[in-house]
């Protein structure tokens, strides 16, 4: 199996984890009676798991001190993750898993087109074209179908 296939499968599995995580976090929110507390628990467990993996994999921890030199924008990744997890936990019981994640995917696709087109945050520019716009419209059509049925 070439490495590209590994990464394609990895992307699909990672995508499958997002709605699964939201449903699991929603279960926790029911027990702790708060989507914010559930998101905090989720991030705490994830932080512990990443620390264990960091140590077990032999990743040099000395490089962590270089984080202080990172630009301010590099620090908001955790805030965005916290927002995403909290929003998903809040939305799933109100909209359902399919509707929540169809809207999340539509939002992701809208932002990816803008990021790619303008090369924001130092990524390579990939201009918007008809095929990409058509893909976005198909995703939005999927959101409408999921909402209606």
C-alpha positions as CSV (number, residue, x, y, z in Angstrom):
1,X,0.0,0.0,0.0
2,X,1.6,3.3,-1.0
3,X,1.8,6.0,1.6
4,X,-0.9,8.1,-0.1
5,X,-3.5,5.4,0.5
6,X,-2.5,5.2,4.2
7,X,-3.1,9.0,4.5
8,X,-6.4,8.8,2.6
9,X,-7.6,6.1,5.0
10,X,-6.2,8.0,8.0
11,X,-8.2,11.1,6.9
12,X,-11.4,9.0,6.6
13,X,-10.9,7.5,10.0
14,X,-10.1,10.9,11.5
15,X,-13.3,12.2,9.9
16,X,-15.3,9.3,11.4
17,X,-14.0,10.1,14.8
18,X,-15.4,13.7,14.9
19,X,-19.1,12.7,15.1
20,X,-18.3,9.7,17.3
21,X,-16.5,12.1,19.7
22,X,-19.4,14.5,19.7
23,X,-21.8,11.7,20.6
24,X,-19.5,10.3,23.3
25,X,-18.9,13.9,24.7
26,X,-22.7,14.4,24.7
27,X,-23.0,11.3,26.9
28,X,-20.5,12.9,29.3
29,X,-22.4,16.2,29.2
30,X,-25.6,14.4,30.3
31,X,-23.7,13.0,33.3
32,X,-22.0,16.2,34.3
33,X,-25.0,18.3,33.2
34,X,-22.8,20.7,31.2
35,X,-21.4,20.8,27.7
36,X,-18.6,23.0,28.9
37,X,-17.6,20.6,31.6
38,X,-17.8,17.7,29.2
39,X,-15.6,19.5,26.7
40,X,-13.1,20.2,29.6
41,X,-13.1,16.5,30.5
42,X,-12.5,15.6,26.9
43,X,-9.6,17.9,26.5
44,X,-8.1,16.8,29.9
45,X,-8.3,13.1,28.8
46,X,-6.8,14.0,25.4
47,X,-4.0,16.0,27.0
48,X,-3.1,13.1,29.3
49,X,-3.2,10.7,26.3
50,X,-1.0,13.0,24.2
51,X,1.5,13.3,27.1
52,X,1.7,9.6,27.5
53,X,2.2,9.2,23.7
54,X,4.8,12.0,23.7
55,X,6.9,10.2,26.4
56,X,6.3,6.7,25.0
57,X,7.3,7.7,21.4
58,X,10.5,9.3,22.6
59,X,9.6,12.7,21.1
60,X,12.1,15.3,22.4
61,X,10.3,17.3,25.0
62,X,13.0,20.0,25.0
63,X,11.5,21.4,21.8
64,X,8.4,22.4,23.8
65,X,10.2,25.3,25.3
66,X,10.4,26.8,21.7
67,X,6.7,27.3,21.8
68,X,7.3,30.6,23.6
69,X,8.8,31.9,20.3
70,X,5.7,31.0,18.2
71,X,3.7,33.8,16.8
72,X,0.4,34.7,18.6
73,X,-1.7,33.1,15.9
74,X,-0.1,29.7,16.6
75,X,-1.5,29.7,20.1
76,X,-5.2,29.9,19.2
77,X,-5.4,26.3,17.9
78,X,-6.4,25.0,21.3
79,X,-9.0,27.7,21.6
80,X,-10.5,26.7,18.2
81,X,-10.4,23.0,19.3
82,X,-12.2,23.9,22.5
83,X,-14.8,25.9,20.7
84,X,-15.4,23.1,18.2
85,X,-15.8,20.4,20.8
86,X,-18.1,22.5,23.0
87,X,-20.2,23.5,20.0
88,X,-20.5,19.9,18.8
89,X,-21.6,18.8,22.3
90,X,-24.1,21.6,22.4
91,X,-25.5,21.1,18.9
92,X,-25.8,17.3,18.7
93,X,-28.8,16.9,21.1
94,X,-30.5,19.9,19.4
95,X,-29.9,19.2,15.7
96,X,-28.9,15.5,15.6
97,X,-25.6,14.1,14.6
98,X,-26.3,14.2,10.8
99,X,-27.4,17.8,10.7
100,X,-24.7,19.0,13.0
101,X,-21.9,17.4,11.0
102,X,-23.4,18.3,7.6
103,X,-23.3,21.9,8.7
104,X,-19.9,21.5,10.2
105,X,-18.6,20.0,6.9
106,X,-20.3,22.8,4.9
107,X,-18.6,25.4,7.2
108,X,-15.3,23.6,6.8
109,X,-15.5,23.6,3.0
110,X,-16.4,27.3,2.9
111,X,-13.4,28.2,5.0
112,X,-11.1,25.8,3.1
113,X,-12.0,27.5,-0.2
114,X,-11.2,30.9,1.2
115,X,-8.0,29.7,2.9
116,X,-6.8,28.0,-0.2
117,X,-7.8,30.8,-2.6
118,X,-6.0,33.5,-0.7
119,X,-3.2,31.4,0.8
120,X,-4.0,32.6,4.4
121,X,-1.6,31.6,7.2
122,X,1.2,30.8,4.8
123,X,-0.4,27.9,2.9
124,X,0.0,27.4,-0.9
125,X,-2.5,29.3,-3.0
126,X,-5.0,27.0,-4.8
127,X,-7.5,29.3,-6.6
128,X,-11.2,28.7,-6.4
129,X,-12.5,27.3,-9.7
130,X,-15.8,26.0,-11.1
131,X,-15.2,22.4,-9.9
132,X,-14.5,23.5,-6.3
133,X,-17.6,25.8,-6.3
134,X,-19.7,22.9,-7.7
135,X,-18.4,20.6,-4.9
136,X,-19.4,23.3,-2.4
137,X,-22.8,23.5,-3.8
138,X,-23.2,19.7,-3.7
139,X,-22.3,19.8,0.0
140,X,-24.8,22.6,0.6
141,X,-27.4,20.5,-1.3
142,X,-26.6,17.6,1.0
143,X,-27.2,19.8,4.1
144,X,-30.6,20.8,2.7
145,X,-31.5,17.2,2.0
146,X,-30.5,16.1,5.5
147,X,-32.5,19.0,7.0
148,X,-35.6,18.2,5.0
149,X,-35.6,14.4,5.5
